[in-house]
Amino acid sequence: MAKFEVYQDAKNEYRFRLKAGNGQKILASEGYSAKAGSMNGIESVRTNSQNDDRYERKTSSNGKHYFNLKASNGQVIGTSEMYESAAGMENGIASVKTNAPNAPVEEV
């Protein structure tokens, strides 16, 4: 089952990641100074994940594909992993759309 994980990084910033049922990381956040910020970010992912216009599809300098999920104000909420193909990236977007709305939150 997919889930959001909330954790603190080495700089004591709060982050979240959305993991698929198989444990693969689908989406990762920026750092937040407070846990409440990361919880708000998760709610923003849930809301914005259903709107295809919120996904910014990109190609990195090494030719790998990835996407950013943006809020209505244009701010990046989460960034995907790198994918070898555009098709893989589209599968990642589909996974966020499917899993984000009902994924439980777990603190790790």
DSSP file (Angstrom, degrees, kcal/mol; ACC not computed):
  #  RESIDUE AA STRUCTURE BP1 BP2  ACC     N-H-->O    O-->H-N    N-H-->O    O-->H-N    TCO  KAPPA ALPHA  PHI   PSI    X-CA   Y-CA   Z-CA
    1    1 A M              0   0    0      0, 0.0    22,-0.1     0, 0.0    18,-0.1   0.000 360.0 360.0 360.0 135.8    0.0    0.0    0.0
    2    2 A A        +     0   0    0     20,-0.0     2,-0.3    16,-0.0    18,-0.2  -0.286 360.0 174.8 -66.3 153.8    1.3    3.4   -0.9
    3    3 A K  E     -A   19   0A   0     16,-2.1    16,-3.1   100,-0.2     2,-0.4  -0.991  33.0-121.0-157.3 155.2    2.1    5.9    1.9
    4    4 A F  E     -Ab  18 105A   0    100,-3.1   102,-2.8    -2,-0.3     2,-0.5  -0.852  27.6-155.9 -92.4 134.7    3.6    9.3    2.7
    5    5 A E  E     -Ab  17 106A   0     12,-2.8    12,-1.8    -2,-0.4     2,-0.5  -0.964   3.0-161.2-112.5 130.5    6.6    9.2    5.0
    6    6 A V  E     +Ab  16 107A   0    100,-2.5   102,-2.7    -2,-0.5     2,-0.3  -0.932  25.5 153.1-108.5 131.6    7.5   12.3    7.0
    7    7 A Y  E     -A   15   0A   0      8,-2.4     8,-2.8    -2,-0.5     2,-0.4  -0.958  42.4-112.8-151.3 166.2   11.1   12.4    8.3
    8    8 A Q  E     -A   14   0A   0     -2,-0.3     6,-0.2     6,-0.2     2,-0.1  -0.897  31.6-146.3-104.4 136.1   13.8   14.8    9.4
    9    9 A D    >   -     0   0    0      4,-2.5     3,-2.1    -2,-0.4    -1,-0.0  -0.211  39.1 -82.1 -89.9-174.6   17.0   15.0    7.3
   10   10 A A  T 3  S+     0   0    0      1,-0.3    -1,-0.1     2,-0.1    -2,-0.0   0.734 131.2  53.1 -62.7 -23.3   20.6   15.6    8.5
   11   11 A K  T 3  S-     0   0    0      2,-0.1    -1,-0.3     0, 0.0     3,-0.1   0.267 119.0-110.8 -94.5  11.4   20.0   19.3    8.6
   12   12 A N  S <  S+     0   0    0     -3,-2.1     2,-0.3     1,-0.3    -2,-0.1   0.738  72.0 142.3  63.5  25.4   16.9   18.8   10.8
   13   13 A E        -     0   0    0     21,-0.0    -4,-2.5    18,-0.0     2,-0.4  -0.737  52.7-121.0 -91.6 146.8   14.6   19.9    8.0
   14   14 A Y  E     +AC   8  32A   0     18,-3.3    18,-2.3    -2,-0.3     2,-0.3  -0.721  38.5 170.3 -88.2 136.2   11.3   18.1    7.7
   15   15 A R  E     -A    7   0A   0     -8,-2.8    -8,-2.4    -2,-0.4     2,-0.3  -0.912  18.1-152.0-136.6 162.3   10.6   16.3    4.4
   16   16 A F  E     -A    6   0A   0     14,-0.3    13,-2.6    -2,-0.3     2,-0.3  -0.971   5.8-168.6-134.1 156.7    8.1   13.9    3.0
   17   17 A R  E     -AD   5  28A   0    -12,-1.8   -12,-2.8    -2,-0.3     2,-0.6  -0.994  18.6-135.5-139.4 145.5    8.2   11.3    0.3
   18   18 A L  E     -AD   4  27A   0      9,-2.7     8,-3.3    -2,-0.3     9,-1.3  -0.900  25.3-166.7 -99.9 123.6    5.4    9.4   -1.4
   19   19 A K  E     -AD   3  25A   0    -16,-3.1   -16,-2.1    -2,-0.6     6,-0.2  -0.906  15.1-128.8-113.7 140.2    6.2    5.7   -1.7
   20   20 A A    >   -     0   0    0      4,-3.0     3,-2.2    -2,-0.4   -17,-0.1  -0.235  39.0 -93.6 -73.9 171.2    4.4    3.2   -3.9
   21   21 A G  T 3  S+     0   0    0      1,-0.3    -1,-0.1     2,-0.1    -2,-0.0   0.767 127.0  57.3 -58.6 -27.2    3.1   -0.1   -2.5
   22   22 A N  T 3  S-     0   0    0      2,-0.1    -1,-0.3     1,-0.0     3,-0.1   0.388 121.7-106.2 -86.2   4.2    6.4   -1.8   -3.6
   23   23 A G  S <  S+     0   0    0     -3,-2.2     2,-0.2     1,-0.3    -2,-0.1   0.376  73.0 142.2  89.7  -4.3    8.4    0.7   -1.6
   24   24 A Q        -     0   0    0      1,-0.1    -4,-3.0    -5,-0.1     2,-0.4  -0.524  55.8-119.0 -74.1 134.9    9.7    2.7   -4.6
   25   25 A K  E     +D   19   0A   0     -2,-0.2    56,-0.3    -6,-0.2    -6,-0.2  -0.607  35.5 173.2 -74.4 125.9    9.9    6.4   -4.0
   26   26 A I  E     +     0   0A   0     -8,-3.3    55,-0.5    -2,-0.4     2,-0.3   0.799  64.5  10.5 -99.4 -39.8    7.6    8.2   -6.4
   27   27 A L  E     -DE  18  80A   0     -9,-1.3    -9,-2.7    53,-0.2    -1,-0.4  -0.999  60.5-166.0-147.5 140.0    7.8   11.8   -5.2
   28   28 A A  E     -DE  17  79A   0     51,-2.3    51,-2.8    -2,-0.3   -11,-0.2  -0.975  14.2-137.9-131.7 145.6   10.0   13.7   -2.7
   29   29 A S  E     - E   0  78A   0    -13,-2.6    49,-0.2    -2,-0.4     2,-0.1  -0.367  20.2-106.3 -93.3 172.4    9.6   17.2   -1.1
   30   30 A E        -     0   0    0     47,-0.5   -14,-0.3    46,-0.2     2,-0.3  -0.302  54.9 -79.7 -78.2 176.3   11.9   20.1   -0.4
   31   31 A G        -     0   0    0    -16,-0.1     2,-0.4    -2,-0.1   -16,-0.2  -0.617  42.3-160.6 -84.9 144.6   12.9   20.7    3.2
   32   32 A Y  B     -C   14   0A   0    -18,-2.3   -18,-3.3    -2,-0.3     6,-0.0  -0.939  20.2-138.4-121.7 145.6   10.6   22.5    5.6
   33   33 A S  S    S+     0   0    0     -2,-0.4     2,-0.3   -20,-0.2    -1,-0.1   0.766  89.9  37.0 -74.4 -24.6   11.6   24.1    8.9
   34   34 A A  S >> S-     0   0    0    -20,-0.1     4,-1.2     1,-0.1     3,-0.8  -0.942  78.8-124.9-129.6 150.5    8.6   22.8   10.7
   35   35 A K  H 3> S+     0   0    0     -2,-0.3     4,-2.2     1,-0.3     3,-0.2   0.859 110.7  63.6 -59.1 -35.8    6.7   19.5   10.6
   36   36 A A  H 3> S+     0   0    0      1,-0.2     4,-2.4     2,-0.2    -1,-0.3   0.859  98.0  56.5 -58.3 -35.1    3.5   21.4   10.0
   37   37 A G  H <> S+     0   0    0     -3,-0.8     4,-2.0     1,-0.2    -1,-0.2   0.908 107.3  46.8 -63.1 -42.7    5.0   22.7    6.7
   38   38 A S  H  X S+     0   0    0     -4,-1.2     4,-2.0     2,-0.2    -1,-0.2   0.872 110.9  52.4 -69.0 -34.5    5.6   19.1    5.5
   39   39 A M  H  X S+     0   0    0     -4,-2.2     4,-1.9     2,-0.2    -2,-0.2   0.902 109.7  49.0 -66.3 -39.5    2.1   18.1    6.5
   40   40 A N  H  X S+     0   0    0     -4,-2.4     4,-2.1     1,-0.2    -2,-0.2   0.880 108.4  55.1 -64.2 -37.1    0.7   21.1    4.5
   41   41 A G  H  X S+     0   0    0     -4,-2.0     4,-2.3     2,-0.2    -2,-0.2   0.898 105.5  51.6 -61.6 -41.4    2.9   19.9    1.6
   42   42 A I  H  X S+     0   0    0     -4,-2.0     4,-2.5     2,-0.2    -1,-0.2   0.922 109.4  49.6 -61.5 -44.3    1.3   16.5    1.7
   43   43 A E  H  X S+     0   0    0     -4,-1.9     4,-2.2     1,-0.2    -1,-0.2   0.885 109.8  52.1 -62.6 -36.9   -2.2   18.0    1.6
   44   44 A S  H  X S+     0   0    0     -4,-2.1     4,-3.0     2,-0.2     5,-0.3   0.890 108.2  50.9 -66.0 -39.5   -1.1   20.1   -1.4
   45   45 A V  H  X S+     0   0    0     -4,-2.3     4,-2.4     2,-0.2    -2,-0.2   0.940 109.6  50.9 -60.8 -46.5    0.1   17.0   -3.1
   46   46 A R  H  < S+     0   0    0     -4,-2.5     4,-0.3     1,-0.2    -2,-0.2   0.912 116.4  41.0 -57.4 -43.3   -3.3   15.3   -2.5
   47   47 A T  H >< S+     0   0    0     -4,-2.2     3,-0.7     1,-0.2    -2,-0.2   0.943 122.1  37.4 -70.5 -49.5   -5.1   18.3   -3.9
   48   48 A N  H >< S+     0   0    0     -4,-3.0     3,-1.6     1,-0.2     6,-0.3   0.663  95.9  80.9 -82.4 -17.1   -2.9   19.1   -6.9
   49   49 A S  T 3< S+     0   0    0     -4,-2.4    -1,-0.2    -5,-0.3    -2,-0.1   0.737  87.3  58.6 -64.0 -21.7   -2.0   15.5   -7.9
   50   50 A Q  T <  S+     0   0    0     -3,-0.7     2,-0.7    -4,-0.3    -1,-0.3   0.577  89.1  81.6 -85.1  -8.6   -5.3   15.1   -9.8
   51   51 A N    X   -     0   0    0     -3,-1.6     3,-2.2     1,-0.1     4,-0.2  -0.864  63.8-159.8-102.7 109.7   -4.7   18.1  -12.1
   52   52 A D  G >  S+     0   0    0     -2,-0.7     3,-1.6     1,-0.3    -1,-0.1   0.789  89.4  66.9 -59.3 -28.0   -2.5   17.0  -15.1
   53   53 A D  G 3  S+     0   0    0      1,-0.3    -1,-0.3    -3,-0.1    -3,-0.0   0.669  90.0  65.8 -66.9 -15.5   -1.6   20.7  -15.7
   54   54 A R  G <  S+     0   0    0     -3,-2.2    16,-2.8    -6,-0.3     2,-0.6   0.554  82.8  91.3 -83.3  -7.9    0.2   20.7  -12.3
   55   55 A Y  E <   -F   69   0A   0     -3,-1.6     2,-0.7    -4,-0.2    14,-0.2  -0.794  60.9-160.9 -94.1 123.7    2.8   18.3  -13.6
   56   56 A E  E     -F   68   0A   0     12,-3.1    12,-2.1    -2,-0.6     2,-0.4  -0.902  11.3-152.0-103.3 109.6    5.9   19.8  -15.2
   57   57 A R  E     +F   67   0A   0     -2,-0.7     2,-0.3    10,-0.2    10,-0.2  -0.693  23.8 174.8 -86.2 129.9    7.6   17.1  -17.3
   58   58 A K  E     -F   66   0A   0      8,-3.2     8,-2.3    -2,-0.4     2,-0.4  -0.883  28.9-142.8-135.8 161.2   11.4   17.7  -17.6
   59   59 A T  E     -F   65   0A   0     -2,-0.3     6,-0.2     6,-0.2     5,-0.0  -0.997  24.7-135.8-124.9 129.8   14.5   16.1  -19.0
   60   60 A S    >   -     0   0    0      4,-3.2     3,-2.0    -2,-0.4     6,-0.0  -0.225  31.5 -98.1 -78.7 172.1   17.8   16.4  -17.1
   61   61 A S  T 3  S+     0   0    0      1,-0.3    -1,-0.1     2,-0.1    -2,-0.0   0.738 124.6  55.3 -64.0 -22.8   21.2   17.2  -18.6
   62   62 A N  T 3  S-     0   0    0      2,-0.1    -1,-0.3     0, 0.0    -2,-0.0   0.312 122.5-104.4 -94.1   9.9   22.0   13.5  -18.7
   63   63 A G  S <  S+     0   0    0     -3,-2.0     2,-0.2     1,-0.3    -2,-0.1   0.458  76.3 134.8  87.8   1.0   18.9   12.7  -20.7
   64   64 A K        -     0   0    0      1,-0.0    -4,-3.2    -5,-0.0     2,-0.3  -0.510  50.4-125.4 -83.3 155.9   16.9   11.2  -17.9
   65   65 A H  E     +FG  59  83A   0     18,-2.9    18,-3.1    -6,-0.2     2,-0.3  -0.766  36.6 152.6-104.3 144.0   13.2   12.1  -17.4
   66   66 A Y  E     -F   58   0A   0     -8,-2.3    -8,-3.2    -2,-0.3     2,-0.3  -0.956  24.5-138.8-155.6 172.1   11.6   13.5  -14.3
   67   67 A F  E     -F   57   0A   0     14,-0.3    13,-2.7    -2,-0.3     2,-0.4  -0.974   2.9-146.1-138.9 154.9    8.7   15.6  -13.2
   68   68 A N  E     -FH  56  79A   0    -12,-2.1   -12,-3.1    -2,-0.3     2,-0.6  -0.942  14.3-143.9-111.7 140.4    7.8   18.3  -10.7
   69   69 A L  E     -FH  55  78A   0      9,-2.8     8,-3.4    -2,-0.4     9,-1.4  -0.933  25.8-163.5-101.2 125.4    4.4   18.6   -9.1
   70   70 A K  E     - H   0  76A   0    -16,-2.8     6,-0.2    -2,-0.6     2,-0.1  -0.805  15.0-126.1-113.7 151.0    3.5   22.2   -8.7
   71   71 A A    >   -     0   0    0      4,-2.8     3,-2.2    -2,-0.3    -1,-0.0  -0.312  43.5 -93.1 -79.6 172.2    0.9   24.0   -6.6
   72   72 A S  T 3  S+     0   0    0      1,-0.3    -1,-0.1     2,-0.1    -2,-0.0   0.757 127.5  58.3 -60.9 -24.0   -1.6   26.5   -8.2
   73   73 A N  T 3  S-     0   0    0      2,-0.1    -1,-0.3     1,-0.0     3,-0.1   0.409 121.0-107.8 -86.3   3.1    0.9   29.3   -7.3
   74   74 A G  S <  S+     0   0    0     -3,-2.2     2,-0.2     1,-0.3    -2,-0.1   0.364  73.2 140.2  90.1  -5.7    3.6   27.6   -9.4
   75   75 A Q        -     0   0    0      1,-0.1    -4,-2.8    -5,-0.1     2,-0.4  -0.513  58.6-114.2 -73.8 137.4    5.7   26.5   -6.4
   76   76 A V  E     + H   0  70A   0     -6,-0.2    -6,-0.3    -2,-0.2   -46,-0.2  -0.580  33.2 178.6 -72.7 126.1    7.2   23.0   -6.7
   77   77 A I  E     -     0   0A   0     -8,-3.4   -47,-0.5    -2,-0.4     2,-0.3   0.809  65.7  -2.7 -93.6 -39.9    5.6   20.7   -4.1
   78   78 A G  E     -EH  29  69A   0     -9,-1.4    -9,-2.8   -49,-0.2     2,-0.4  -0.994  56.9-145.7-155.1 155.4    7.5   17.5   -5.0
   79   79 A T  E     -EH  28  68A   0    -51,-2.8   -51,-2.3    -2,-0.3   -11,-0.2  -0.964  20.6-132.5-125.9 140.5   10.0   16.1   -7.5
   80   80 A S  E     -E   27   0A   0    -13,-2.7   -53,-0.2    -2,-0.4   -54,-0.1  -0.211  27.4 -96.4 -81.1 175.2   10.1   12.6   -8.9
   81   81 A E        -     0   0    0    -55,-0.5     2,-0.3   -56,-0.3   -14,-0.3  -0.269  53.5 -85.1 -74.1 174.0   13.0   10.2   -9.2
   82   82 A M        -     0   0    0    -16,-0.1     2,-0.4    -2,-0.1   -16,-0.2  -0.701  44.1-158.2 -86.2 138.7   14.9   10.0  -12.5
   83   83 A Y  B     -G   65   0A   0    -18,-3.1   -18,-2.9    -2,-0.3     6,-0.0  -0.907  20.5-138.4-118.3 146.0   13.5    7.7  -15.2
   84   84 A E  S    S+     0   0    0     -2,-0.4     2,-0.3   -20,-0.2    -1,-0.1   0.822  88.0  29.0 -68.9 -31.5   15.2    6.2  -18.1
   85   85 A S  S  > S-     0   0    0    -20,-0.1     4,-1.8     1,-0.1     5,-0.1  -0.875  75.4-120.8-131.7 159.8   12.3    6.8  -20.5
   86   86 A A  H  > S+     0   0    0     -2,-0.3     4,-2.4     1,-0.2     5,-0.2   0.860 116.1  57.5 -63.6 -35.4    9.4    9.3  -20.9
   87   87 A A  H  > S+     0   0    0      2,-0.2     4,-2.0     1,-0.2    -1,-0.2   0.901 104.5  50.8 -63.0 -40.5    7.1    6.3  -20.6
   88   88 A G  H  > S+     0   0    0      2,-0.2     4,-1.9     1,-0.2    -1,-0.2   0.905 109.5  50.8 -62.1 -41.4    8.5    5.5  -17.2
   89   89 A M  H  X S+     0   0    0     -4,-1.8     4,-2.2     2,-0.2    -2,-0.2   0.914 108.4  51.4 -62.0 -43.6    8.0    9.1  -16.1
   90   90 A E  H  X S+     0   0    0     -4,-2.4     4,-2.4     1,-0.2    -1,-0.2   0.871 107.9  52.8 -62.8 -36.3    4.4    9.0  -17.3
   91   91 A N  H  X S+     0   0    0     -4,-2.0     4,-2.0     2,-0.2    -1,-0.2   0.884 107.7  52.3 -64.4 -37.3    3.9    5.8  -15.2
   92   92 A G  H  X S+     0   0    0     -4,-1.9     4,-2.1     2,-0.2    -2,-0.2   0.910 109.2  48.5 -63.6 -42.8    5.3    7.7  -12.2
   93   93 A I  H  X S+     0   0    0     -4,-2.2     4,-2.5     1,-0.2    -2,-0.2   0.924 110.7  51.1 -61.8 -45.0    2.8   10.5  -12.8
   94   94 A A  H  X S+     0   0    0     -4,-2.4     4,-2.1     1,-0.2    -1,-0.2   0.872 108.6  52.7 -60.8 -36.6    0.0    8.0  -13.0
   95   95 A S  H  X S+     0   0    0     -4,-2.0     4,-2.9     2,-0.2     5,-0.3   0.895 108.6  48.9 -67.3 -40.4    1.1    6.4   -9.8
   96   96 A V  H  X S+     0   0    0     -4,-2.1     4,-2.6     2,-0.2    -2,-0.2   0.940 111.4  50.3 -62.5 -46.1    1.1    9.8   -8.0
   97   97 A K  H  < S+     0   0    0     -4,-2.5    -2,-0.2     1,-0.2    -1,-0.2   0.891 117.2  40.8 -58.7 -40.2   -2.4   10.4   -9.3
   98   98 A T  H  < S+     0   0    0     -4,-2.1     4,-0.3    -5,-0.2    -2,-0.2   0.907 125.6  31.2 -74.2 -43.6   -3.6    7.0   -8.1
   99   99 A N  H >X S+     0   0    0     -4,-2.9     4,-0.9    -5,-0.2     3,-0.6   0.801 102.1  70.4 -92.4 -31.3   -1.9    6.8   -4.8
  100  100 A A  G >< S+     0   0    0     -4,-2.6     3,-0.7    -5,-0.3   -54,-0.2   0.874  88.6  61.2 -62.1 -42.1   -1.6   10.4   -3.4
  101  101 A P  G 34 S+     0   0    0      0, 0.0    -1,-0.2     0, 0.0    -2,-0.1   0.839 120.9  20.3 -58.9 -34.4   -5.2   11.1   -2.5
  102  102 A N  G <4 S+     0   0    0     -3,-0.6    -2,-0.2    -4,-0.3    -3,-0.1   0.325  86.5 128.6-118.7   7.6   -5.7    8.3    0.0
  103  103 A A    <<  -     0   0    0     -4,-0.9  -100,-0.2    -3,-0.7   -57,-0.1  -0.466  56.4-126.9 -68.6 130.5   -2.1    7.4    1.1
  104  104 A P        -     0   0    0      0, 0.0  -100,-3.1     0, 0.0     2,-0.5  -0.301  19.8-117.7 -70.9 162.2   -1.7    7.4    4.9
  105  105 A V  E     -b    4   0A   0   -102,-0.2     2,-0.4  -100,-0.1  -100,-0.2  -0.885  30.0-175.4-105.8 132.3    1.0    9.4    6.6
  106  106 A E  E     -b    5   0A   0   -102,-2.8  -100,-2.5    -2,-0.5     2,-0.5  -0.989  19.2-137.8-127.8 134.6    3.7    7.6    8.5
  107  107 A E  E      b    6   0A   0     -2,-0.4  -100,-0.2  -102,-0.2  -102,-0.1  -0.801 360.0 360.0 -92.7 130.5    6.5    9.2   10.6
  108  108 A V              0   0    0   -102,-2.7  -101,-0.2    -2,-0.5    -1,-0.1   0.377 360.0 360.0-122.1 360.0    9.9    7.6   10.2
